[in-house]
Amino acid sequence: MSNHRVAYAYAKSLMELAIERGQLEAVYQDLLHLADLAKSNRDLELAMRNPIVNADKKLKILKALFEKRGTTDATLAFFEILCRKNRIDLILEIAREYQTQYRLHNSIQVAEVTTTFPLNDALRAEFTKIVLEISGMKTVKLVEKINPDLIGGFILRVNDRQLDESLSSKLRELKAEFAVNHYESKI
């Protein structure tokens, strides 16, 4: 079975456990914290994926990182189950998949907006409205990025869809169009 399918199955099981215990939000925050730790500390990610580091050591690392934080008992129990099943190396993929399932469960759509300047409230509201129409979800979380290379306009990404209304892409299209020689010699 592929890692994605395994991560999906474990994340789904964890979500059901969290819902049953009334700890859905708390487990989400724990796994969000884990993903942030892995993003900011590459050594943690490498240690979790390393087949040479045994599962018990990986569990000790996770417990050391999370016990002082006030982590839920469901999250710690889940770490132990992953250790016993020898799937602790997939913990980061499971954390990402849990976040995806959490957003689906709560009807939250994440969208990425890239512009050349910081968004004001009016533009933010307009992008939120567009994303709500595209996705059909109830809530939108906008991830705002600034890229001066766009020259002007914006790029909006929602799941696997991309709306590119930047001037730099329009200039690339014009350049490609002018590169094609439409002149035909009638000699």
Secondary structure by P-SEA (a helix, b strand, c coil): ccaaaaaaaaaaaaaaaaaaacaaaaaaaaaaaaaaaaaacaaaaaaaacccccaaaaaaaaaaacccccccaaaaaaaaaaaaaccccaaaaaaaaaaaaaaaaabbbbbbbbccccccaaaaaaaaaaaaaaccccbbbbbbbbbccccccbbbbcccbbbbccaaaaaaaaaaaaacccccccc
